[in-house]
Amino acid sequence: MQQSYVLLEPLAKLLNQPGAVVLVALLVMAAVIDWRTYRIPNWLTAGGMAFGLIYNSVVAQPWHDGLLGALAGLGVGLVVLLPVYALRVMGAGDVKLMAMVGAIVGLPDILNAVLYSLIVGGIAAVAFALYHRAFRRMSANVMDIVQSMAFAVVVGGRPTPALSGRASIGKLPYGVSIAAGTIAWLGARLFGLA
């Protein structure tokens, strides 16, 4: 009986946060769509961004603090993954999904959501590579990307990894990792672990 209260208390906390409930629903939809189609629709990410901006403006006092926090979270979510998109390692839908998460959770919480999502994404990429027996090829591709980024920083140019000669190990629906990582962070926060 005592154990059921341990689980019900965080669930009650989650249900008292409409923003978190909507975020989880949007993330689950994005993950399912991305898993099936390797695309995340703009209506979902743009709608989620609009919800986050409006919701945070309504619940915060004064309203402009909530709006500014949501805009900052949206911006950080966008900027953090934009370089990975520029390297063609991630799709634009994934970047917009993380920006949507930022609009709903705001700043500084977007940093935790990004961290958890990157950890889950890294684990998923390694598991994917091991499953396809392509870990060595994935490691070489990652090294090319890192070297390209380091060279671009030193020279001051745009990073352009020379992956054209290397075969990709396949497509990974990263929206699933963003959803799983963000939901894991929300769960950890509800249980007082984050």
C-alpha positions as CSV (number, residue, x, y, z in Angstrom):
1,M,0.0,0.0,0.0
2,Q,2.8,2.4,0.9
3,Q,4.6,1.7,-2.4
4,S,1.5,2.8,-4.4
5,Y,1.6,6.2,-2.7
6,V,5.2,6.6,-3.8
7,L,4.1,6.3,-7.4
8,L,0.9,8.2,-7.1
9,E,2.4,11.3,-5.6
10,P,4.7,12.1,-8.6
11,L,1.8,11.3,-10.9
12,A,-0.4,13.8,-9.0
13,K,2.4,16.4,-9.3
14,L,2.5,15.8,-13.1
15,L,-1.2,16.2,-13.5
16,N,-1.1,19.5,-11.6
17,Q,1.3,20.8,-14.3
18,P,-0.7,21.1,-17.5
19,G,2.4,22.3,-19.4
20,A,4.2,19.0,-18.5
21,V,1.2,16.9,-19.5
22,V,0.9,18.7,-22.9
23,L,4.7,18.4,-23.4
24,V,4.6,14.6,-22.8
25,A,1.7,14.2,-25.1
26,L,3.4,16.2,-27.9
27,L,6.7,14.3,-27.4
28,V,4.9,10.9,-27.6
29,M,3.2,12.0,-30.8
30,A,6.5,13.3,-32.3
31,A,8.3,10.1,-31.3
32,V,5.7,7.9,-32.9
33,I,5.5,10.0,-36.1
34,D,9.3,10.2,-36.4
35,W,9.7,6.4,-35.8
36,R,7.2,5.7,-38.6
37,T,8.2,8.4,-41.1
38,Y,11.6,9.8,-40.1
39,R,9.9,13.3,-40.1
40,I,8.5,15.5,-37.4
41,P,5.7,17.7,-38.8
42,N,5.9,21.4,-38.5
43,W,2.3,21.6,-37.2
44,L,3.4,19.7,-34.2
45,T,6.5,21.7,-33.4
46,A,5.1,25.1,-34.3
47,G,1.9,24.3,-32.3
48,G,3.9,23.2,-29.3
49,M,6.0,26.3,-29.5
50,A,2.9,28.5,-29.6
51,F,1.4,26.6,-26.7
52,G,4.6,27.0,-24.7
53,L,4.8,30.8,-25.3
54,I,1.1,31.3,-24.4
55,Y,1.1,28.9,-21.5
56,N,4.1,30.4,-19.8
57,S,2.8,33.9,-20.4
58,V,-0.5,33.0,-18.7
59,V,0.9,31.1,-15.7
60,A,3.7,33.5,-14.8
61,Q,3.4,36.7,-12.8
62,P,4.2,39.1,-14.3
63,W,3.3,37.6,-17.7
64,H,6.3,39.0,-19.5
65,D,8.7,37.0,-17.3
66,G,7.0,33.8,-18.4
67,L,7.1,34.9,-22.0
68,L,10.8,35.9,-21.8
69,G,11.7,32.6,-20.1
70,A,9.8,30.6,-22.8
71,L,11.5,32.6,-25.6
72,A,14.9,32.0,-24.0
73,G,14.2,28.3,-23.7
74,L,13.1,28.2,-27.3
75,G,16.2,30.0,-28.4
76,V,18.6,27.8,-26.4
77,G,16.8,24.6,-27.7
78,L,17.2,25.8,-31.2
79,V,20.8,27.1,-30.9
80,V,22.2,24.0,-29.1
81,L,21.2,21.6,-31.9
82,L,21.6,23.9,-34.9
83,P,25.3,23.1,-35.4
84,V,24.5,19.4,-35.6
85,Y,21.8,20.2,-38.2
86,A,24.4,22.3,-40.1
87,L,26.6,19.2,-40.3
88,R,23.7,17.2,-41.7
89,V,23.9,14.8,-38.7
90,M,20.4,15.7,-37.6
91,G,17.2,16.8,-39.3
92,A,15.5,20.2,-39.0
93,G,12.5,18.6,-37.3
94,D,14.7,17.4,-34.5
95,V,16.0,20.9,-33.9
96,K,12.5,22.4,-34.0
97,L,11.3,19.7,-31.6
98,M,14.0,20.6,-29.1
99,A,13.1,24.3,-29.5
100,M,9.5,23.3,-28.8
101,V,10.6,21.6,-25.6
102,G,12.5,24.8,-24.7
103,A,9.4,27.0,-25.3
104,I,7.4,24.8,-22.8
105,V,10.0,24.2,-20.1
106,G,11.8,27.5,-20.4
107,L,15.2,28.5,-19.3
108,P,17.2,27.0,-17.4
109,D,15.3,23.7,-17.6
110,I,15.9,23.3,-21.3
111,L,19.6,22.7,-20.5
112,N,18.6,19.6,-18.5
113,A,16.2,18.4,-21.2
114,V,19.0,18.8,-23.8
115,L,21.5,16.9,-21.6
116,Y,19.2,14.0,-21.0
117,S,18.2,13.9,-24.7
118,L,21.9,13.9,-25.8
119,I,22.7,11.1,-23.4
120,V,19.7,9.0,-24.6
121,G,20.6,9.8,-28.2
122,G,24.2,8.7,-27.7
123,I,23.1,5.4,-26.1
124,A,20.7,4.9,-29.0
125,A,23.3,5.6,-31.6
126,V,25.8,3.2,-30.1
127,A,23.1,0.5,-29.7
128,F,22.1,1.1,-33.3
129,A,25.7,0.8,-34.6
130,L,26.3,-2.3,-32.5
131,Y,23.1,-3.9,-33.8
132,H,24.1,-3.2,-37.4
133,R,27.7,-4.3,-36.7
134,A,28.9,-0.8,-37.8
135,F,30.4,0.6,-34.7
136,R,33.9,1.1,-36.3
137,R,32.3,2.9,-39.2
138,M,30.2,5.1,-36.9
139,S,33.4,5.9,-34.8
140,A,35.2,6.9,-38.0
141,N,32.3,9.1,-39.1
142,V,32.2,10.8,-35.6
143,M,35.9,11.4,-35.8
144,D,35.5,13.1,-39.2
145,I,32.8,15.3,-37.8
146,V,34.8,16.3,-34.7
147,Q,37.9,17.0,-36.9
148,S,35.8,19.1,-39.2
149,M,34.4,21.1,-36.4
150,A,37.8,21.6,-34.8
151,F,39.3,22.7,-38.1
152,A,36.4,25.1,-38.7
153,V,37.0,26.7,-35.2
154,V,40.7,27.1,-35.9
155,V,40.2,28.5,-39.4
156,G,37.0,30.4,-38.7
157,G,35.1,28.8,-41.5
158,R,32.0,26.6,-41.8
159,P,32.5,22.9,-40.8
160,T,32.1,20.5,-43.7
161,P,32.8,17.0,-42.8
162,A,34.2,14.8,-45.6
163,L,31.6,12.0,-45.1
164,S,30.9,11.7,-48.8
165,G,33.5,8.9,-49.0
166,R,32.1,7.1,-46.0
167,A,28.9,5.2,-45.9
168,S,26.3,6.1,-43.3
169,I,25.3,3.4,-40.8
170,G,21.7,4.3,-41.3
171,K,19.0,6.7,-40.2
172,L,18.0,7.0,-36.5
173,P,14.8,8.8,-35.7
174,Y,16.3,11.2,-33.2
175,G,12.9,12.6,-32.2
176,V,12.5,9.4,-30.2
177,S,15.7,10.2,-28.3
178,I,14.5,13.7,-27.6
179,A,11.2,12.4,-26.4
180,A,12.7,9.7,-24.2
181,G,15.4,12.0,-22.8
182,T,13.0,14.8,-22.0
183,I,10.4,12.5,-20.4
184,A,13.2,10.8,-18.4
185,W,14.3,14.2,-17.1
186,L,10.7,15.1,-16.2
187,G,10.4,11.8,-14.4
188,A,13.6,12.3,-12.6
189,R,12.5,15.8,-11.6
190,L,9.1,14.5,-10.3
191,F,10.9,11.9,-8.1
192,G,13.3,14.5,-6.8
193,L,16.3,13.0,-8.6
194,A,17.0,16.0,-10.9
